[in-house]
Amino acid sequence: MQPFVLASDRVRLSVPTSRDVDAVAAICADPAIAEWTTVPAPYTRADAEGFVTGAVADGWAAETAFTWAVREPGESDGPVLGMVGMTQEGPADAERVGELGYWAAPDARGRGLTTEAARLVVDWALDPEGLGLVRAHWSAFVGNWASRRVAWKLGFRHEGTLRRWGVQRGVRRDSWVGSLLPDDPREPVEPWPAEAP
């Protein structure tokens, strides 16, 4: 599949390119990104280059992972404000599911941009005319309240905490999980249960 743009009046999603390598390297060196994601730590320019020219390009070519850089609306090559993607799972001849993932640059946090970007990706992925997934799921390491808030705003249903579910740089961590089906409302339908710290 050829990469394409998703856009709204608040964000523009376009595939990261080699021009974005330095920005990705700087953002992913942020301690919060290292704490809550599985990116290498410390994160180097070589890691960013491998991500942009390898993982992103390979995912689109194989139609297994669709990754976009979050930018200001109307700016096809504007600064990277974050990253959002959907990884598709399952054989091509079966009903497939996908996993939503995202991160935001420090100066883009708290502005609703990640929620808006993730909504565009989820809507496309669950649309029969888009990717046609039968289920989208989300997970975050326990304690990642920012990620949890985005998933809740998108209408994901809280499915619980899985002990030692996620792996981060060789260490298993407890994770929150949730899911969204094509016919689910794309807005919060219930408060998620409070989690003990």
Buried (B, 14 or more C-beta within 10 A) or exposed (E): EEBEEBBEEBBBBBBBBEEBBEBBBBBBBBEEBBEBBEBBBEBEEEBBBBBBBEEBBEBBEEEBBBBBBBBEEEEEEBBBBBBBBBBBEBEEEEEBBBBBBBBBBEEBBEEBBBBBBBBBBBBBBBEEEBBBBEBBBBBBBBBBEBBBBBBBBBBBBBEEBBEEBBEBEEEEBBBBBBBBBBEBEBEBEEEBEEBEE
